[in-house]
Amino acid sequence: MSSAVAAAPEVGKTKAFLRLVMIEHSVFALPFAYIAALTAMFLDNGHVHWWQLFLVTVAMVALRTFAMAANRIIDREIDARNPRTAGRELVTGAVSVRTAYTGSALALVVFLAAAALLNPLCLALAPVAVVPMVVYPYGKRFTDFPHAILGLAQAMGPIGAWLAVTGRWSWDAVVLGLAVGIWIGGFDLIFACQDVAADRADGVRSVPARFGVAAALYGSRASHVVTMVLFGWYAVLTDAGWAFWIGLAVVACAFVYEHSLVKPSDLSKLNKAFFQVNGFVGISLFAFALLDLVLRGLGL
């Protein structure tokens, strides 16, 4: 009985920590890491290597968990002053700072272990992936463009996944990584619009806080146009088939819909644009990319 009672608080802490790092939002980055990894496998020998894919998954989720925990730790005082974020776990005490530090450290160890198991190059470059994850939350303190730092951090996912499979540098992966980074930076511009008043009052820097909501939304649209160009370039570089191109058409429609939901005078549908549409973008393009690779002969 006593052991069950002791275990209950630990389960509660774990759930609270997972809420803190919003583990479900891994859906934004994972599909593109899978696209890169599976394309690399197809071009390398035409077969899926499930152990490598598992390690890529572990590395991606662990690095994202570390990044989110670090973000929440670094920003906890800013979060406490913003009505939208005042209910976050580190502010309310649902998760202690000590627990957040412990969780972030464990996630970092898991990431490094997965990188080591993949290949020596992944382990050697692992610190390069970690640095922007820590710099990003500080970005809003010294630049009006922290969204660019976030985009750089997210661009490393597909590049790292390709390196994990081949152990070699690939400019194809860089193009995909840039597409993902600019996509995520672009929708972060939308997300930041809801905090303009709080950011200006607290001295937090961002594009919408500095230049206004309208400018941020125009910037987001421009970012997503560039994203589509880069996705198309990646398709050409990797000789993608018709299924991938259909996927790009679906993504383009999703972007048009996303930007129809948010206007400078009406941000009431911002969460739908941010969470639902962008989640759909990642999952749908992965589905079409996987179909394309299978049709071209990828052995599962």
N, C-alpha and C positions, 0 to 999 in steps of 0.2 A: 504493500500500500504506500509506504513512504517513498519507494523508488518511483512509483507512478506519479505521485505528487511532485517530486523533484523534477521529473521529466517534463511535466506540463509547462513550467515557466520557460524551459529551454526551447520547447516547440513554439511557444508564443514569441520568444525573442527571434527565432529564425524567421517566422512569418512576418514579423514587424520589419526585420532587416530586408527581406525580399520585397516588401512594400516600399521600403526606403529607396532601394535601387531600381524599382519598377522593372523587375525581371522580365515581365511580359513584353516590354518594349524592345527586347532583343530581335523581334520580328523586323525591325527597320534595317538592321545591318546584316543579319545572318543570311538572308536570301542571296545577297550579292557576293558574300564570301563563298557560298555554295556554287553560284554561277562561275566564279573564277576557278575554284578548285575542280569542278567537274569538267569545265572546258580544258583546263590544263591536263587532266587525266585523259580526256578524249584525244587531244593532240599528241600526248605522250605515247600512249599505247592502246587507247581505245577502251579501257576498262576502268570501272570504279574501284578504288581501293578504300574499303570501308573503314579500316583502322585509321588511315590518314584523315578521312572525312570526320570520323569521331573526334580525333585530336584537334582538328580545325574548329569543330563545334565547341569543344571544351575551352580552347584558347580564346575564341571570340567572346563567349559568354563570361569567362573569367575576367578578361580585360575590360569588358563593358561594366561588369559588376564593380571592379576596382575603380573605374573612372567615375561611375555614378556615386559610389560611397565617398570618394575624394571630393567630388563636387558638393555633395551635401555637407560634408564636414567643413570645407572651406567657406561655404556660403551660409552657414547656419545663422549667423548674426544678421545678414541681409534678409534671409528668409523670414526671420522673426519680425522684421519691420514691414514686410509686404503682406497685406491682407490675404492675397491669393495663396501664399506659401506658408502662412503662419501655422497651418495645421500639419505641416510635415513632421515626421517622426522625431527628428533631432530637436525640433523646436518644442514639441509637446512633451518630450521625455519618454515617448513610447520606445525609442531606441536611445541608449546612452551613447555618449561620444566614445567611450571605451569600446563598446560593442561595435560601433561603426569602424573604428580604427582596426579592431581585430578582424572584422569581416573583410575589410579592404586589404589587409595584409595577407590573409588566407587566399583571397582571390588572386592577388599578385603572385603568390607562390605557385598556385595552380597554373596560372598563365605561363610562368617561366618553365615549369615542369613540362607542360604540353609542348612548348616551343623546343625544349631540349629533346623531347622524344621524337619530334618531327625531323629536324636535321640541324647540323651545326650552324648553318647560315641563319636560320630562324632564331636560334638562341642568341647569336651574336647581334642581330638586329632588334631583338626584343626591347632593349632600352629605348630605341628610337621610337617605337610605338607607344611606350609609356609616357614619354616626356610631354607630348601635346595634351594628353589626358589630364595631366596635373596643371599645365599652363592654362588650359581653357577657362576654368572657373575664375582665375585671376585676371583673365582678359578683360572682363567687364570693368575692371578697376583702372586700366591704362590705355584702352583703345575703344573707339566707337564701333569697331568691327570684330567683336568676339566670335561672331558667327563664322568668320573665315577660319578661325582657329579650330572651331568645332568641325568644320568641313575638312580641314587638313587631318584631324584626328580620325575621322570616319573614312577618309580616303585610303587609309592604311589597311583596312580590312581586306578588300579584294586583292591588293598587292601582296599582303602577307599570306593569304590563302593560296595564291599561285606559287609563291616561294615555298610554301609548305609542301606542295606536291612535287615540284620540279627541282628545288634547291638552286634555281637560277633566276636571274633578273629577267623581267618581261615588260616591254613597253606596252604590249596589249593590256596587261594587267594595270599599268599606270593609267591608261586611258579610261578603263572601267572604274578605277579608284577615283579619278578626277570627277567622273560623272556622278558617282555616289556622293563624294564630298560636296560638290556644288549643289546637288539635289538636297542633301540634308542641311547645308548652310542656308539654302533658299527657303526651306520650310521652317527653319529656326527664325528667320526674319518674320514670318507670319506669327509664330508663337510669341515672339517678344513684343508684339504689338499690344497684347493685353496688359502689359506691365508698364506702359509709358508713364502714367501719372506717378506710380510708386518709384520707378527708376529715376525720374527727374527729381523727385523730392529727396531721394536718398543718395543722389550722385552716382547712380549705377549707369554705366555707359552701354549704349547699343545704337544700332542704326535708327530704329523708330524713336528712341529717346532724343537723339541728336538731330535727325532730319525730318521726323514726323512719320505718322502711320502711312500716309499715301506714298511717300518715297520708299518706305520699307516694302510695301506691297508691290510697287513697280519693280523694285530690286529683286523680289522673290520671283516675279514673272520672268524677268530677264534671266535669272539663274536657271530656271527650269527650261527655258528655251535652249540655253547652252548645254544643259544636261541632256536634252534630247539629241542635240548634235553629236555629243560625245558618245552617247549610246549607239547612235548610227555608225559613228567611226569605229567603235569597238566591233560592231557587227561585221563591218567590211574587213577589218583586220583579221578576224577569226573565221571568215567565210561562213557566217551564219546563214541558215536556210530560211525558208518562208515562214516557219512557225515563230522564229525569233522576231522577224519583222512584223508579224501580226501582233505579237506581244508589245512591240514598241508603239504600234498604233493604239492599242488599248491603253497603254501608259499615257500617251499624248492626250487621249480623251479624258483620262482621270485628272491630268494636270489642268485641263480646261475647266473641268467640273470643280476642282479644288479652288481655283481662283475666282470662280463665279460665286462661291460661298462667302467670300470675305471682301468687304468694301471698307474704305476709310470711315464711312459713317455708320457701318453696321458690322460689328465683330461677333454677333450673337452666335454664329455658326462656326466660330474659329476652332473649337475642339473637334467638331466633325471633320473640318478640313484637315486639321493637323493629324489626329490619331487615325481616323477611319480611312481616309483617302490615301494617306501615305503608307499605312499598313497594307492596303490593297495594292499599291504600286509595287512594293517589294515582293509580295507573295505572287502576284499575277505574272510579273516578268520572270520570276524564277520558274513558275510552272511552264511558261512558253519556252524558256531557254532549255529546260530539261526535256520537254517534248522534242525540241529541235535537235538536241544532242542524241536522243534515243533514235529518232528517225534517221539521223546521219550515221548511226552504227555504234553508239556508246553501249558497251556491255555492262549491264547492271548485275 
